[in-house]
Amino acid sequence: MSEQPAGCPAIRVMMMPRDTNATGTIFGGVLLSYIDQAGAIAAREHAAHNYVTVAMDSVVFKEPVFVGDVLSFYATMVRVGRTSITMHVNVSAERFTDPRQVVPVTEATLTYVAVGEDRQPVPVVAK
């Protein structure tokens, strides 16, 4: 079995048939949604704010994702600005083959802005 990235994943999700496109693989948009969630969860762990996504600076789909794959989304902080935080998310798929495989499938860099109750930007203050 291949190695998982270091650290604890922000989220883990099993891919289901409802997530497939016409070619039988998982929609890229489904992956983007989970990537966005994983990055936001990790940002909140760094600094307890509500965040809005302002940019997906890059997304690379490396390998297809299949029904039954269990995806792990690992997020690391890249940069903290005055009101923003940039996260990098790596996604690996655990394929339940014999032997089991862990395959890097997607990675993305996202920028979030911390917002207050009025939905206006607020300074990022680490815990």
MMTF fields as JSON, N, C-alpha, C and O atoms, coordinates in Angstrom:
{
  "mmtfVersion": "1.0.0",
  "mmtfProducer": "UNKNOWN",
  "numBonds": 507,
  "numAtoms": 508,
  "numGroups": 127,
  "numChains": 1,
  "numModels": 1,
  "chainsPerModel": [1],
  "groupsPerChain": [127],
  "chainIdList": ["A"],
  "bondAtomList": [4, 2, 8, 6, 12, 10, 16, 14, 20, 18, 24, 22, 28, 26, 32, 30, 36, 34, 40, 38, 44, 42, 48, 46, 52, 50, 56, 54, 60, 58, 64, 62, 68, 66, 72, 70, 76, 74, 80, 78, 84, 82, 88, 86, 92, 90, 96, 94, 100, 98, 104, 102, 108, 106, 112, 110, 116, 114, 120, 118, 124, 122, 128, 126, 132, 130, 136, 134, 140, 138, 144, 142, 148, 146, 152, 150, 156, 154, 160, 158, 164, 162, 168, 166, 172, 170, 176, 174, 180, 178, 184, 182, 188, 186, 192, 190, 196, 194, 200, 198, 204, 202, 208, 206, 212, 210, 216, 214, 220, 218, 224, 222, 228, 226, 232, 230, 236, 234, 240, 238, 244, 242, 248, 246, 252, 250, 256, 254, 260, 258, 264, 262, 268, 266, 272, 270, 276, 274, 280, 278, 284, 282, 288, 286, 292, 290, 296, 294, 300, 298, 304, 302, 308, 306, 312, 310, 316, 314, 320, 318, 324, 322, 328, 326, 332, 330, 336, 334, 340, 338, 344, 342, 348, 346, 352, 350, 356, 354, 360, 358, 364, 362, 368, 366, 372, 370, 376, 374, 380, 378, 384, 382, 388, 386, 392, 390, 396, 394, 400, 398, 404, 402, 408, 406, 412, 410, 416, 414, 420, 418, 424, 422, 428, 426, 432, 430, 436, 434, 440, 438, 444, 442, 448, 446, 452, 450, 456, 454, 460, 458, 464, 462, 468, 466, 472, 470, 476, 474, 480, 478, 484, 482, 488, 486, 492, 490, 496, 494, 500, 498, 504, 502],
  "bondOrderList": [1, 1, 1, 1, 1, 1, 1, 1, 1, 1, 1, 1, 1, 1, 1, 1, 1, 1, 1, 1, 1, 1, 1, 1, 1, 1, 1, 1, 1, 1, 1, 1, 1, 1, 1, 1, 1, 1, 1, 1, 1, 1, 1, 1, 1, 1, 1, 1, 1, 1, 1, 1, 1, 1, 1, 1, 1, 1, 1, 1, 1, 1, 1, 1, 1, 1, 1, 1, 1, 1, 1, 1, 1, 1, 1, 1, 1, 1, 1, 1, 1, 1, 1, 1, 1, 1, 1, 1, 1, 1, 1, 1, 1, 1, 1, 1, 1, 1, 1, 1, 1, 1, 1, 1, 1, 1, 1, 1, 1, 1, 1, 1, 1, 1, 1, 1, 1, 1, 1, 1, 1, 1, 1, 1, 1, 1],
  "groupList": [{"groupName": "MET", "atomNameList": ["N", "CA", "C", "O"], "elementList": ["N", "C", "C", "O"], "formalChargeList": [0, 0, 0, 0], "bondAtomList": [1, 0, 2, 1, 3, 2], "bondOrderList": [1, 1, 2], "singleLetterCode": "M", "chemCompType": "L-PEPTIDE LINKING"}, {"groupName": "SER", "atomNameList": ["N", "CA", "C", "O"], "elementList": ["N", "C", "C", "O"], "formalChargeList": [0, 0, 0, 0], "bondAtomList": [1, 0, 2, 1, 3, 2], "bondOrderList": [1, 1, 2], "singleLetterCode": "S", "chemCompType": "L-PEPTIDE LINKING"}, {"groupName": "GLU", "atomNameList": ["N", "CA", "C", "O"], "elementList": ["N", "C", "C", "O"], "formalChargeList": [0, 0, 0, 0], "bondAtomList": [1, 0, 2, 1, 3, 2], "bondOrderList": [1, 1, 2], "singleLetterCode": "E", "chemCompType": "L-PEPTIDE LINKING"}, {"groupName": "GLN", "atomNameList": ["N", "CA", "C", "O"], "elementList": ["N", "C", "C", "O"], "formalChargeList": [0, 0, 0, 0], "bondAtomList": [1, 0, 2, 1, 3, 2], "bondOrderList": [1, 1, 2], "singleLetterCode": "Q", "chemCompType": "L-PEPTIDE LINKING"}, {"groupName": "PRO", "atomNameList": ["N", "CA", "C", "O"], "elementList": ["N", "C", "C", "O"], "formalChargeList": [0, 0, 0, 0], "bondAtomList": [1, 0, 2, 1, 3, 2], "bondOrderList": [1, 1, 2], "singleLetterCode": "P", "chemCompType": "L-PEPTIDE LINKING"}, {"groupName": "ALA", "atomNameList": ["N", "CA", "C", "O"], "elementList": ["N", "C", "C", "O"], "formalChargeList": [0, 0, 0, 0], "bondAtomList": [1, 0, 2, 1, 3, 2], "bondOrderList": [1, 1, 2], "singleLetterCode": "A", "chemCompType": "L-PEPTIDE LINKING"}, {"groupName": "GLY", "atomNameList": ["N", "CA", "C", "O"], "elementList": ["N", "C", "C", "O"], "formalChargeList": [0, 0, 0, 0], "bondAtomList": [1, 0, 2, 1, 3, 2], "bondOrderList": [1, 1, 2], "singleLetterCode": "G", "chemCompType": "PEPTIDE LINKING"}, {"groupName": "CYS", "atomNameList": ["N", "CA", "C", "O"], "elementList": ["N", "C", "C", "O"], "formalChargeList": [0, 0, 0, 0], "bondAtomList": [1, 0, 2, 1, 3, 2], "bondOrderList": [1, 1, 2], "singleLetterCode": "C", "chemCompType": "L-PEPTIDE LINKING"}, {"groupName": "ILE", "atomNameList": ["N", "CA", "C", "O"], "elementList": ["N", "C", "C", "O"], "formalChargeList": [0, 0, 0, 0], "bondAtomList": [1, 0, 2, 1, 3, 2], "bondOrderList": [1, 1, 2], "singleLetterCode": "I", "chemCompType": "L-PEPTIDE LINKING"}, {"groupName": "ARG", "atomNameList": ["N", "CA", "C", "O"], "elementList": ["N", "C", "C", "O"], "formalChargeList": [0, 0, 0, 0], "bondAtomList": [1, 0, 2, 1, 3, 2], "bondOrderList": [1, 1, 2], "singleLetterCode": "R", "chemCompType": "L-PEPTIDE LINKING"}, {"groupName": "VAL", "atomNameList": ["N", "CA", "C", "O"], "elementList": ["N", "C", "C", "O"], "formalChargeList": [0, 0, 0, 0], "bondAtomList": [1, 0, 2, 1, 3, 2], "bondOrderList": [1, 1, 2], "singleLetterCode": "V", "chemCompType": "L-PEPTIDE LINKING"}, {"groupName": "ASP", "atomNameList": ["N", "CA", "C", "O"], "elementList": ["N", "C", "C", "O"], "formalChargeList": [0, 0, 0, 0], "bondAtomList": [1, 0, 2, 1, 3, 2], "bondOrderList": [1, 1, 2], "singleLetterCode": "D", "chemCompType": "L-PEPTIDE LINKING"}, {"groupName": "THR", "atomNameList": ["N", "CA", "C", "O"], "elementList": ["N", "C", "C", "O"], "formalChargeList": [0, 0, 0, 0], "bondAtomList": [1, 0, 2, 1, 3, 2], "bondOrderList": [1, 1, 2], "singleLetterCode": "T", "chemCompType": "L-PEPTIDE LINKING"}, {"groupName": "ASN", "atomNameList": ["N", "CA", "C", "O"], "elementList": ["N", "C", "C", "O"], "formalChargeList": [0, 0, 0, 0], "bondAtomList": [1, 0, 2, 1, 3, 2], "bondOrderList": [1, 1, 2], "singleLetterCode": "N", "chemCompType": "L-PEPTIDE LINKING"}, {"groupName": "PHE", "atomNameList": ["N", "CA", "C", "O"], "elementList": ["N", "C", "C", "O"], "formalChargeList": [0, 0, 0, 0], "bondAtomList": [1, 0, 2, 1, 3, 2], "bondOrderList": [1, 1, 2], "singleLetterCode": "F", "chemCompType": "L-PEPTIDE LINKING"}, {"groupName": "LEU", "atomNameList": ["N", "CA", "C", "O"], "elementList": ["N", "C", "C", "O"], "formalChargeList": [0, 0, 0, 0], "bondAtomList": [1, 0, 2, 1, 3, 2], "bondOrderList": [1, 1, 2], "singleLetterCode": "L", "chemCompType": "L-PEPTIDE LINKING"}, {"groupName": "TYR", "atomNameList": ["N", "CA", "C", "O"], "elementList": ["N", "C", "C", "O"], "formalChargeList": [0, 0, 0, 0], "bondAtomList": [1, 0, 2, 1, 3, 2], "bondOrderList": [1, 1, 2], "singleLetterCode": "Y", "chemCompType": "L-PEPTIDE LINKING"}, {"groupName": "HIS", "atomNameList": ["N", "CA", "C", "O"], "elementList": ["N", "C", "C", "O"], "formalChargeList": [0, 0, 0, 0], "bondAtomList": [1, 0, 2, 1, 3, 2], "bondOrderList": [1, 1, 2], "singleLetterCode": "H", "chemCompType": "L-PEPTIDE LINKING"}, {"groupName": "LYS", "atomNameList": ["N", "CA", "C", "O"], "elementList": ["N", "C", "C", "O"], "formalChargeList": [0, 0, 0, 0], "bondAtomList": [1, 0, 2, 1, 3, 2], "bondOrderList": [1, 1, 2], "singleLetterCode": "K", "chemCompType": "L-PEPTIDE LINKING"}],
  "groupTypeList": [0, 1, 2, 3, 4, 5, 6, 7, 4, 5, 8, 9, 10, 0, 0, 0, 4, 9, 11, 12, 13, 5, 12, 6, 12, 8, 14, 6, 6, 10, 15, 15, 1, 16, 8, 11, 3, 5, 6, 5, 8, 5, 5, 9, 2, 17, 5, 5, 17, 13, 16, 10, 12, 10, 5, 0, 11, 1, 10, 10, 14, 18, 2, 4, 10, 14, 10, 6, 11, 10, 15, 1, 14, 16, 5, 12, 0, 10, 9, 10, 6, 9, 12, 1, 8, 12, 0, 17, 10, 13, 10, 1, 5, 2, 9, 14, 12, 11, 4, 9, 3, 10, 10, 4, 10, 12, 2, 5, 12, 15, 12, 16, 10, 5, 10, 6, 2, 11, 9, 3, 4, 10, 4, 10, 10, 5, 18],
  "groupIdList": [1, 2, 3, 4, 5, 6, 7, 8, 9, 10, 11, 12, 13, 14, 15, 16, 17, 18, 19, 20, 21, 22, 23, 24, 25, 26, 27, 28, 29, 30, 31, 32, 33, 34, 35, 36, 37, 38, 39, 40, 41, 42, 43, 44, 45, 46, 47, 48, 49, 50, 51, 52, 53, 54, 55, 56, 57, 58, 59, 60, 61, 62, 63, 64, 65, 66, 67, 68, 69, 70, 71, 72, 73, 74, 75, 76, 77, 78, 79, 80, 81, 82, 83, 84, 85, 86, 87, 88, 89, 90, 91, 92, 93, 94, 95, 96, 97, 98, 99, 100, 101, 102, 103, 104, 105, 106, 107, 108, 109, 110, 111, 112, 113, 114, 115, 116, 117, 118, 119, 120, 121, 122, 123, 124, 125, 126, 127],
  "secStructList": [7, 7, 7, 7, 7, 1, 1, 7, 7, 1, 3, 3, 3, 3, 7, 7, 4, 4, 4, 5, 7, 6, 6, 1, 1, 5, 7, 2, 2, 2, 2, 2, 2, 2, 2, 2, 2, 2, 2, 2, 2, 2, 2, 2, 2, 2, 1, 7, 1, 3, 3, 3, 3, 3, 3, 3, 3, 3, 3, 3, 3, 7, 1, 7, 7, 7, 6, 6, 7, 3, 3, 3, 3, 3, 3, 3, 3, 3, 3, 3, 7, 1, 1, 3, 3, 3, 3, 3, 3, 3, 3, 3, 3, 3, 3, 7, 1, 1, 1, 7, 3, 3, 3, 3, 3, 3, 3, 3, 3, 3, 3, 3, 3, 3, 3, 7, 6, 6, 1, 7, 5, 7, 7, 7, 7, 7, 7],
  "xCoordList": [0.846, 0.0, 0.887, 1.873, 0.562, 1.317, 1.133, 0.217, 2.003, 1.967, 0.97, 0.852, 0.247, -0.604, 0.302, 1.384, -0.116, 0.646, 0.711, -0.129, 1.704, 1.862, 0.712, 0.121, 0.404, -0.618, -1.993, -2.189, -2.926, -4.306, -5.121, -4.991, -5.955, -6.754, -7.805, -8.331, -8.103, -9.166, -10.509, -11.363, -10.699, -11.906, -11.558, -10.549, -12.428, -12.362, -13.763, -14.742, -13.855, -15.154, -15.078, -14.1, -16.132, -16.219, -17.024, -18.092, -16.514, -17.196, -18.313, -18.139, -19.452, -20.664, -21.108, -20.666, -21.979, -22.443, -23.09, -22.985, -23.75, -24.402, -23.393, -23.777, -22.098, -21.058, -20.392, -19.443, -20.886, -20.197, -20.685, -21.821, -19.782, -20.099, -20.42, -20.506, -20.593, -20.98, -19.911, -20.216, -18.653, -17.59, -17.36, -16.467, -18.166, -18.072, -17.058, -16.824, -16.451, -15.543, -16.223, -17.296, -15.605, -16.206, -16.074, -15.012, -17.161, -17.163, -16.066, -15.878, -15.348, -14.363, -15.0, -14.384, -16.216, -16.91, -17.195, -17.19, -17.443, -17.638, -16.346, -16.36, -15.227, -13.928, -13.652, -13.155, -13.973, -13.744, -14.526, -14.019, -15.74, -16.555, -15.906, -15.831, -15.437, -14.773, -13.441, -13.084, -12.712, -11.449, -11.712, -10.984, -12.751, -13.119, -13.442, -13.002, -14.201, -14.544, -13.296, -13.134, -12.42, -11.214, -10.335, -9.83, -10.146, -9.339, -9.94, -9.222, -11.264, -11.939, -11.857, -11.663, -12.001, -11.885, -10.493, -10.348, -9.479, -8.1, -7.834, -7.128, -8.386, -8.216, -8.829, -8.235, -10.011, -10.68, -9.879, -9.913, -9.163, -8.33, -7.157, -6.692, -6.679, -5.569, -6.04, -5.394, -7.151, -7.698, -9.221, -9.807, -9.84, -11.28, -12.108, -12.481, -12.379, -13.224, -14.149, -13.955, -15.147, -15.868, -15.074, -14.511, -15.033, -14.261, -15.137, -16.053, -14.83, -15.416, -14.283, -13.187, -14.557, -13.559, -13.519, -14.549, -12.33, -12.203, -11.472, -11.608, -10.692, -9.978, -9.562, -9.183, -9.641, -8.961, -7.838, -8.023, -6.667, -5.542, -5.022, -4.55, -5.103, -4.692, -5.363, -5.581, -5.686, -6.243, -5.598, -5.553, -5.097, -4.504, -5.172, -5.095, -5.828, -6.419, -5.391, -5.138, -4.798, -3.689, -4.138, -3.584, -5.147, -5.635, -7.149, -7.697, -7.836, -9.285, -9.647, -8.855, -10.854, -11.394, -12.604, -13.414, -12.719, -13.75, -14.72, -14.402, -15.901, -16.882, -16.23, -15.581, -16.402, -15.824, -14.488, -14.063, -13.807, -12.555, -12.852, -13.851, -11.992, -12.086, -11.039, -9.839, -11.511, -10.616, -10.253, -11.097, -8.987, -8.49, -7.996, -7.235, -8.424, -8.102, -7.185, -7.615, -5.931, -4.919, -4.676, -4.328, -4.856, -4.707, -3.537, -3.373, -2.735, -1.638, -1.708, -2.088, -1.333, -1.343, -0.139, 0.984, -0.393, 0.667, 1.054, 2.236, 0.048, 0.306, -0.855, -2.01, -0.526, -1.552, -1.326, -0.236, -2.357, -2.31, -3.063, -3.357, -3.369, -4.092, -5.508, -5.934, -6.243, -7.612, -7.781, -8.886, -6.713, -6.835, -5.891, -4.92, -6.226, -5.373, -5.392, -6.447, -4.211, -4.088, -3.744, -2.828, -4.493, -4.319, -4.013, -4.502, -3.195, -2.944, -3.574, -3.363, -4.344, -5.033, -4.547, -4.607, -4.068, -3.686, -4.737, -5.18, -5.128, -6.161, -5.571, -4.97, -5.75, -5.322, -6.528, -7.438, -6.52, -7.598, -7.08, -6.058, -7.795, -7.494, -8.377, -9.604, -7.726, -8.445, -8.456, -7.411, -9.628, -9.765, -9.562, -10.462, -8.34, -7.92, -7.074, -6.882, -6.578, -5.706, -4.346, -4.24, -3.308, -3.319, -3.927, -4.024, -4.326, -4.866, -3.815, -2.619, -4.291, -3.386, -3.852, -5.047, -2.89, -3.185, -2.532, -1.321, -3.369, -2.933, -3.194, -4.314, -2.188, -2.466, -3.311, -2.918, -4.486, -5.395, -5.605, -5.829, -5.538, -5.824, -5.071, -4.79, -4.743, -4.227, -4.709, -4.95, -4.845, -5.353, -4.837, -4.517, -4.765, -4.42, -5.603, -6.089, -6.057, -7.232, -6.93, -6.106, -7.599, -7.479, -8.847, -9.85, -8.862, -10.083, -9.915, -8.799, -11.025, -11.025, -11.863, -12.974, -11.321, -12.059, -13.11, -12.832, -14.326, -15.403, -16.088, -16.145, -16.612, -17.375, -18.852, -19.251, -19.657, -21.101, -21.741, -22.771, -21.144, -21.667, -21.165, -21.419, -20.441, -19.889, -18.78, -18.425, -18.241, -17.144, -15.819, -15.796, -14.714, -13.418, -13.002, -13.213, -12.405, -11.858, -10.422, -10.078, -9.582, -8.202, -8.155, -8.927, -7.242, -7.02, -6.176, -5.056, -6.723, -6.028, -5.896, -6.893, -4.653, -4.413, -4.815, -4.783, -5.193, -5.581, -4.431, -4.569],
  "yCoordList": [-1.176, 0.0, 1.233, 1.282, 2.21, 3.459, 4.236, 3.963, 5.201, 6.01, 7.154, 7.789, 7.413, 8.597, 9.793, 9.622, 11.004, 12.197, 12.301, 11.74, 13.015, 13.181, 13.996, 14.822, 13.755, 14.539, 13.915, 12.858, 14.593, 14.135, 14.819, 16.028, 14.077, 14.737, 15.662, 15.396, 16.756, 17.656, 16.946, 17.095, 16.169, 15.349, 14.086, 14.02, 13.073, 11.832, 11.54, 11.69, 11.117, 10.901, 9.709, 9.55, 8.86, 7.781, 8.275, 8.864, 8.038, 8.468, 7.486, 6.269, 8.045, 7.267, 7.39, 8.297, 6.487, 6.528, 7.857, 8.254, 8.55, 9.827, 10.898, 11.909, 10.684, 11.668, 11.481, 12.194, 10.52, 10.193, 11.01, 11.481, 11.157, 11.813, 10.743, 9.559, 11.155, 10.236, 9.194, 8.164, 9.451, 8.473, 7.52, 6.675, 7.651, 6.728, 7.097, 6.324, 8.266, 8.738, 9.864, 10.328, 10.296, 11.31, 12.687, 13.045, 13.46, 14.831, 15.656, 15.575, 16.444, 17.363, 18.355, 18.725, 18.791, 19.742, 19.185, 19.928, 17.886, 17.249, 17.342, 17.666, 17.057, 17.149, 18.58, 18.805, 19.552, 20.956, 21.348, 22.089, 20.869, 21.182, 20.655, 21.367, 19.411, 18.847, 19.536, 19.744, 19.889, 20.616, 21.941, 22.318, 22.64, 23.922, 23.734, 24.523, 22.702, 22.425, 22.105, 22.617, 21.261, 20.867, 22.072, 22.222, 22.932, 24.132, 25.058, 25.623, 25.222, 26.098, 25.545, 26.303, 24.241, 23.621, 23.86, 24.224, 23.659, 23.864, 25.332, 25.638, 26.241, 27.67, 28.022, 28.77, 27.487, 27.762, 27.21, 27.777, 26.112, 25.569, 26.493, 26.571, 27.19, 28.125, 29.407, 29.898, 29.938, 31.181, 31.084, 30.968, 31.132, 30.892, 32.058, 32.977, 31.99, 32.972, 32.225, 31.036, 32.91, 32.416, 32.872, 33.967, 32.018, 32.329, 32.209, 31.389, 33.047, 32.903, 32.64, 33.181, 31.811, 31.483, 32.611, 32.984, 33.154, 34.213, 33.739, 34.344, 32.651, 32.174, 30.723, 30.284, 29.996, 28.712, 29.025, 29.044, 29.271, 29.755, 28.717, 29.061, 27.456, 26.386, 25.098, 24.85, 24.283, 22.952, 22.027, 22.331, 20.893, 19.901, 18.563, 18.031, 18.028, 16.694, 15.719, 15.695, 14.913, 14.04, 12.669, 12.127, 12.117, 10.768, 10.771, 11.59, 9.865, 9.786, 9.255, 8.575, 9.583, 9.092, 8.232, 8.591, 7.082, 6.104, 5.916, 6.216, 5.415, 5.055, 4.066, 3.112, 4.295, 3.424, 3.89, 3.45, 4.78, 5.338, 6.123, 6.839, 5.987, 6.815, 7.91, 7.64, 9.147, 10.282, 10.905, 11.071, 11.244, 11.986, 13.332, 13.402, 14.395, 15.768, 16.361, 16.611, 16.581, 17.102, 18.575, 18.915, 19.439, 20.879, 21.425, 21.104, 22.251, 22.928, 24.416, 24.819, 25.22, 26.662, 27.085, 26.635, 27.952, 28.474, 29.877, 30.216, 30.69, 32.103, 32.68, 32.297, 33.606, 34.369, 35.839, 36.368, 36.493, 37.933, 38.66, 38.08, 39.911, 40.689, 40.153, 39.959, 39.91, 39.391, 38.063, 37.522, 37.537, 36.318, 35.231, 35.475, 34.029, 32.873, 31.988, 31.739, 31.52, 30.662, 29.261, 29.061, 28.288, 26.89, 26.067, 26.358, 25.033, 24.07, 22.753, 22.303, 22.141, 20.885, 19.796, 19.941, 18.71, 17.511, 16.445, 16.24, 15.773, 14.742, 13.408, 13.296, 12.401, 11.059, 10.13, 10.306, 9.136, 8.157, 6.815, 6.32, 6.238, 4.863, 3.975, 4.006, 3.186, 2.286, 0.903, 0.379, 0.328, -0.952, -2.093, -2.889, -2.138, -3.201, -4.18, -3.998, -5.198, -6.152, -6.115, -6.615, -5.564, -4.923, -3.515, -2.917, -3.016, -1.659, -0.663, -0.844, 0.397, 1.444, 2.79, 3.022, 3.677, 5.071, 5.885, 5.825, 6.649, 7.355, 8.851, 9.235, 9.713, 11.148, 11.469, 11.154, 12.103, 12.326, 13.79, 14.1, 14.69, 16.101, 16.961, 16.529, 18.188, 19.176, 20.549, 20.796, 21.433, 22.772, 23.76, 23.396, 25.021, 26.117, 27.081, 27.495, 27.43, 28.28, 29.442, 29.334, 30.559, 31.723, 32.028, 32.092, 32.215, 32.54, 33.904, 34.317, 34.6, 35.854, 35.65, 35.123, 36.074, 36.021, 37.127, 38.266, 36.769, 37.754, 37.745, 36.727, 38.931, 39.065, 38.803, 38.383, 39.061, 38.836, 39.68, 39.298, 40.818, 41.679, 41.274, 41.965, 40.135, 39.58, 40.44, 40.267, 41.36, 42.21, 41.616, 40.952, 41.851, 41.302, 41.763, 42.913, 40.835, 41.127, 40.615, 39.704, 41.174, 40.683, 39.224, 38.81, 38.461, 37.087, 37.129, 37.638, 36.594, 36.554, 35.097, 34.423, 34.606, 33.2, 32.911, 33.783, 31.657, 31.213, 31.346, 31.021],
  "zCoordList": [0.0, 0.0, 0.0, 0.736, -0.797, -0.846, 0.444, 1.22, 0.666, 1.886, 1.775, 0.727, 2.873, 2.982, 3.254, 3.815, 2.869, 3.263, 4.789, 5.492, 5.287, 6.733, 7.294, 6.598, 8.549, 9.223, 9.131, 8.531, 9.738, 9.804, 8.711, 8.519, 7.993, 6.96, 7.571, 8.652, 6.861, 7.3, 7.194, 8.068, 6.115, 5.951, 5.181, 4.478, 5.334, 4.551, 4.044, 4.776, 2.776, 2.151, 1.201, 0.472, 1.215, 0.238, -0.962, -0.798, -2.152, -3.367, -3.713, -3.65, -4.076, -4.318, -5.776, -6.481, -6.235, -7.632, -8.033, -9.194, -7.111, -7.452, -7.874, -8.461, -7.579, -7.861, -9.225, -9.552, -10.027, -11.278, -12.469, -12.514, -13.423, -14.69, -15.737, -15.412, -16.971, -18.044, -18.365, -18.965, -17.971, -18.243, -17.075, -17.132, -16.007, -14.88, -13.824, -12.894, -13.947, -12.903, -12.131, -12.517, -11.051, -10.192, -10.828, -11.336, -10.798, -11.319, -10.648, -9.434, -11.433, -10.88, -9.922, -8.923, -10.205, -9.342, -7.96, -6.978, -7.874, -6.563, -5.767, -4.579, -6.429, -5.757, -5.313, -4.209, -6.175, -5.815, -4.576, -3.734, -4.45, -3.275, -1.998, -0.996, -2.034, -0.859, -0.579, 0.581, -1.62, -1.447, -0.74, 0.178, -1.169, -0.556, 0.925, 1.762, 1.247, 2.648, 3.475, 4.583, 2.936, 3.676, 3.959, 5.072, 2.964, 3.166, 4.197, 5.022, 4.159, 5.12, 6.536, 7.487, 6.684, 8.01, 8.576, 9.743, 7.759, 8.22, 8.533, 9.494, 7.74, 8.017, 9.371, 10.148, 9.652, 10.93, 12.11, 13.202, 11.895, 12.967, 13.257, 14.394, 12.238, 12.423, 13.102, 14.028, 12.647, 13.196, 13.139, 12.063, 14.295, 14.429, 13.883, 14.612, 12.593, 11.917, 10.976, 10.724, 10.46, 9.295, 8.083, 8.07, 7.06, 5.858, 4.622, 4.556, 3.651, 2.321, 1.345, 1.485, 0.365, -0.649, -1.669, -2.231, -1.908, -2.91, -4.164, -5.228, -4.043, -5.225, -5.056, -3.97, -6.155, -6.291, -7.264, -8.481, -6.688, -7.487, -8.46, -9.543, -8.086, -9.001, -8.58, -7.395, -9.569, -9.335, -10.35, -11.542, -9.869, -10.76, -10.483, -9.376, -11.508, -11.427, -11.983, -13.187, -11.101, -11.486, -11.976, -12.932, -11.309, -11.617, -11.479, -10.742, -12.178, -12.005, -10.618, -9.965, -10.194, -8.927, -9.268, -10.123, -8.584, -8.903, -7.739, -6.588, -8.065, -7.039, -6.079, -6.507, -4.797, -3.773, -3.243, -2.175, -3.972, -3.449, -2.179, -2.102, -1.197, 0.003, -0.139, -0.184, -0.207, -0.399, 0.935, 1.815, 1.066, 2.226, 1.728, 0.763, 2.382, 1.992, 3.059, 4.185, 2.702, 3.617, 3.298, 2.168, 4.275, 4.047, 4.856, 6.033, 4.209, 4.888, 4.571, 3.471, 5.562, 5.394, 4.557, 4.785, 3.593, 2.737, 3.172, 3.231, 3.477, 3.775, 4.571, 4.382, 5.463, 6.178, 5.878, 6.1, 5.375, 5.129, 6.233, 7.278, 6.004, 7.018, 7.224, 8.363, 6.134, 6.243, 5.505, 5.458, 4.937, 4.135, 4.624, 5.34, 4.201, 4.495, 3.248, 2.664, 2.851, 1.678, 2.138, 2.936, 1.624, 2.0, 0.757, -0.334, 0.942, -0.128, 0.312, 1.439, -0.574, -0.254, -1.195, -2.416, -0.619, -1.364, -1.116, 0.014, -2.18, -2.081, -2.512, -3.581, -1.666, -2.035, -1.995, -1.186, -2.885, -2.961, -2.486, -2.963, -1.544, -1.152, -2.005, -1.911, -2.837, -3.734, -3.093, -2.709, -2.982, -2.303, -3.291, -3.564, -3.814, -4.72, -3.92, -2.718, -4.565, -3.886, -4.559, -5.679, -3.969, -2.647, -2.724, -3.796, -1.569, -1.51, -1.971, -1.746, -2.623, -3.105, -2.577, -2.399, -2.328, -2.038, -3.151, -3.362, -3.858, -5.056, -4.894, -4.555, -5.127, -5.136, -6.369, -7.492, -6.156, -7.276, -7.641, -8.811, -6.677, -6.947, -5.948, -4.83, -6.358, -5.423, -5.859, -7.041, -4.885, -5.174, -4.141, -3.009, -4.561, -3.663, -3.659, -4.711, -2.452, -2.29, -1.379, -0.47, -1.622, -0.753, -0.169, -0.88, 1.14, 1.89, 2.531, 2.847, 2.722, 3.463, 4.715, 4.654, 5.853, 7.117, 7.107, 6.73, 7.529, 7.559, 8.916, 9.607, 9.279, 10.512, 10.262, 9.176, 11.295, 11.182, 10.091, 9.537, 9.777, 8.713, 7.331, 6.344, 7.263, 6.025, 5.416, 4.25, 6.202, 5.758, 6.261, 7.297, 5.531, 5.951, 7.339, 7.724, 8.082, 9.411, 9.452, 8.699, 10.308, 10.409, 10.872, 11.737, 10.286, 10.701, 11.969, 11.968, 13.033, 14.315, 14.709, 14.97, 14.753, 15.09, 16.527, 17.395, 16.747, 18.096, 19.053, 20.232]
}
